[in-house]
């Protein structure tokens, strides 16, 4: 089957759609560009489908290249039959291809090869076929070869056995059959290594553990593999209970070996047993553990990607002067004020908490900073002393009502990584690392996406076992998610950083740097077309990037929209059809509804593109991300010691894994809602019910202060009903103390439904809402 047809069947798409997408990818087009601006060609394949297509295309092309190498190698050996060639051409996985190649792959001199060189292959044929006369020892006497160190019958039989073990085990159909059987029915037995009971307590759940290999969830598989790597756990693959001889029997059935009596049969039975226990089972154990690892890693990477997408598409507060507070105790709380564009205006170090307790002094300093720089938002990092610093910010807001300050607790995950990075050092060479952290905290409230792209996604901490998975595959997936999110939102050409611009379709980091350099030297861009004057940004890159770059107050009204410059003449035709100017057309849904789209349809601009353009013209430049939803932490609960079983609390989901969701309830230690406690019904995948950043109502099940573990539940308590989405019924009447934005939508990701929180209401009341 052709690659295009195979991918089309997997995507449930037409072959023509896949062919068009492959052609565009081969021409250098990016996934975001194809997904947004080439829908007519691809039949509106979305970015999730295109990412899958891109990945499968790479795999199948690698497979085709490897197939050619295998065919050439076997042909050069003079062993390529027509039947084998057909089997190789039909191989649809790398495993199947390598199984077929196994008997012909050049090897080092194995014991079987040495036995062949000693002339023992005819003896192995006789013993396998049962055609020889006499006992195996008698038959072996005819194959003694002293110059080759075959001086006794026992040595001859041993060599013949080596040949048979290799031959019997190197059959592609047998390997596939046994591999499938053991994956579906075989059990992985896990035990603790001798003397590691105390040292490996974190793996105690697996000290005596067994489960069918193919059913082990990804998080358990990765835990077992980590424990094995650390020398704490041992594992072995075993046939199902009661089927211990099934492996030997499968070998016999495949090779059509009939049972019998006598010494020859006994010798052959021992050979089959050795083939199974020393050759076939160990090899398949390695294969299946590798398969388990690959599947577990793929699932873990998907979990990380979904969480990252939610985090990157969290609601921005917008271009508002913001005070960032990086809480601390002995070392002090770092304060940094940034203006609407993220520029640092002032910074201070405060000591409001123990052991210094300069609370009033800190309040006075913060009040002065806020008044001087007209601060509207206060971003508080959620690390050590965050609850105490939150109280400080709330008191400041109460004492300075004229400022209309809105305090918000934000995640500071990765802020320390940014602070110590080369990027931060270039931006703030004379600034202390801790102050840089406060700047990052403030900026991520203004625009989480713009700030988080500066940080290695793996340092953000929204995955499971991210350090155990294939780092190359993880980096590629997270890079794709970041690229899709940035292009989904679009960026301001005149304020975007190099890091943000480098995620835009068609722009490399060096070209992004050239854009910023051009902007610094020539001033703000007023037209998209000016990008063509940027060094190394040619027509192809311009075609890819232009639609995702926005220019506020541009000289051309469409330059602040997602309408691609190639479609500007089409929009002008729309205005001509309605007898109005472009300015009158934009933002007027009633006028746009009068368009005769049929008269505007062309081969290049069909229904997909026309629909996208009309929707964009209705609300040009609209940020697709949601508004804030806020969670309220209980003021009486600030430490684990304050928690009691049965307590009902509000929190925000910080991370989702396959086994449940972690929830911040304001005690400096996230609690876990196990997958079995997410809802009153069965939940197969936590992502089906909750999203990172979502506000939830939880009930405390258990608190283990020694191990710093909090077990939570979202199930209905007796006599009560917890809302399915976790949103609080009285959310709009409580103080805003925690940012928890609804996830946005990119790549087909469905956001969770949530009630609007008080932060959005406060922002609107203060005239700060972005909508």
Phi, psi and omega in degrees: 000134178299152180303316182298317181292321180296314179295320180300318180293324180290326181270356185057045180235172177278150180300324181296323178297314182294318179300318180295318180295318180296319179298317179295317178298318180294334178278357176100006178288147180270160179299312179301320180294314180298315182298322185271318193243006178229038183294327179298321182286322186261002183068030176066039170297131182273177187293331176294315177296320181292323177295318177297317178300315181299318180293314181294324179299316178298317181296312184291327176290322174297319179298317180296320179295317178294324179299319179296321179295317180296314179300317179296319181295314181291324178296320179296333178280352182074025185240013184272101176275165179297321180295315180296321179298318178296321179295319180293319180294332181272351182299123184253002175223158178293326178300311181298317180298315181290328176297318179293326183279341189309312181293342186251356182290132177302132183236163168290168184289097178280172177295328177294320179294319178297323179293321176297317180296335178274005176081027185261359181295320176301324178296318179296324178295317179297315183290326179288320183275349180066028184263348183284160178262136177089183180285164177305322179296321180292318179294323183294336181300336181279358185236021177293144183212079184306319179301335179260018178067026174253087188255346181228163178297322180299320179293322178294318179293323178296317178295319178298322179295319177302319180296314182293318179302316180292317182295313183296326184275345185256061177231125188298317182293319178296315179301315181297318181296311182292322180296316179295316180300312182288329177294320182277326188242335183292154181246141173266118179263125183239132178224165178277140177292146183301131177082004183253011184300315183282313182297327185256034184302330182293345177254019187299334178297343184246013180294331177215086192223141175212141179200151177302134188304313185284354183253358183290120179298156187300320183292326178286321178300315181292327177294317179298314182294323177294316178299323178292318180296326180276002176080012182269323185247151173237144178223157175209147179266129183232147173296161178303151180301132182090355180238035185298332181262004182297324180297314177298318181295325177295322177298314181297317181294320182297318182269008176055047178266119184271141179293154180199192181238172175099173184293324180296319179292321178299317179296319181292322178299318178296325178294317178297319180296319179292322177300319181289307189282331185254342183240300189289308183297312179300321180294317180289326175302315178297318180298314185286326175294322176295318177298319178297318179296315181299315180294318180294318179295318179299318179292318179297321179294321177296319178299313179300316183297317180294318178295319180296320179299316178299318183292317181293330182263018176296156185293134175270148175280344178093184185279085180230143175300130189226140173259122177259130179240120175258099189296149176198160180259270183298320182279354177092164176262126182271133180239134178221132178255129176239152179275188185297336181264001180092006180284134180289128180254321183198159176209153180212161170245126185246155181228062184281340189256173176301144008270356186279316176057047177260060187297307183297322179296319179296318178299317181296318180296315180295319179299319179295316179299316183292320179291316183298318187253010176053052180292139179247331182234148174238118179259124184245122177296146186265025179273209179305135178068018181293321181294320178294320179290328175298319177297322177298315181293322179293320177295322177299316180297324180289323182281342180236062184298334181294336182279343182052047182289141178240104178281139180220129174275128180235156178291133178255016179303125179087352181296322179292329177294314178298317185302323183265005185280162177296325179299311180296323179295324178290322182287320182230070185297332184257010185258140177297147182305320183293326177291323176302323178297320178295322177298315180298319179297318179294317182293325182287344170283318178299312183205094182305318183299312183297328182273322184289337178293346179279351186247139174304122185304329181293342181271356183280337172077043177240029180237185175232127179054037185295338180277351182264347186269171177301112186292329177293314179295321179297314181298319180295317181294314181293325176297320179294318179298314180299315179300315181296318181294314182297317180286332176297320181276321188083161182227156177280115184300331186267355179233347186294143177281169176301318182298320180288316180297326182291348176270354181284142181308130175087353184252123172276172179296322181293320178291322176300319177297321178296324178297313180296321179295317178298318180298319180293325184274320187261349183095180184298147175288139175248343178220147175298325183301336178297340179301331181292347176272351180286131179307134176070010176255094184268185183302322181294313178296322179298317179301318182290319192264333194304318185293342183262000181254133183247146176231111178288142180057036180290159179288340174246125189298333183280350181288352175251032180225175177271007176289128181285143180306331180295342181259002180303316178301326179294319179293324177296324176294324177299314180297319179297320180299325182265357178067041180221173177274168177299319181298323179286332182286320186288133177079014181239086182302323181297316179293318181297328180294343181274356183295141171266090185293332180299325180286345182262349186290133175227175178297325182279322182244092181264200185298322182299308183292319179300317179298317179298318183294317180298316179297323179290321180293332178296320179222074186296137176070014182293133176286121184285352180284156184278175173275171181294149165233131187250149176246148178250123173276143178293123182298337181273356182238102181235349181224162178301327181296341180277350184279142174226151180299135180092351182296134177263128184222162173252141180208182180231136182287125182257337183200145178234132176237179178292339184259003177152192183234138176266136187233130174275117179246015172086026179238021177066013176211115181295143173264160181249125167264103180298153183305328180286349181248011183283330184202167178287345178253171178291135179239119180278318182227121180307327181295342177290340186245324186229165180222152177300132182094353182283145177272135181224155171262128183231160176238135181285124178264317185201145177233121177245092185295327183295316180265004179054053179235135179235120178263127183238165178221145172250006177289159177294132173283158179306124177084003180228173177221116177277129180305140185300325182273352182084359181286149183270136183294335180247033185298329185282358183246013185239160180297143177275121181228357183209129176286131175208087185279149171295142177296147175274187181240123173210140179064031177080006181288130182267120181287151176284146178278132182218155175283151179288139182262179186286337180296316178300318180296318179296319180297319179294318180298327180271002181075025184252356184295146180279354181243000000 
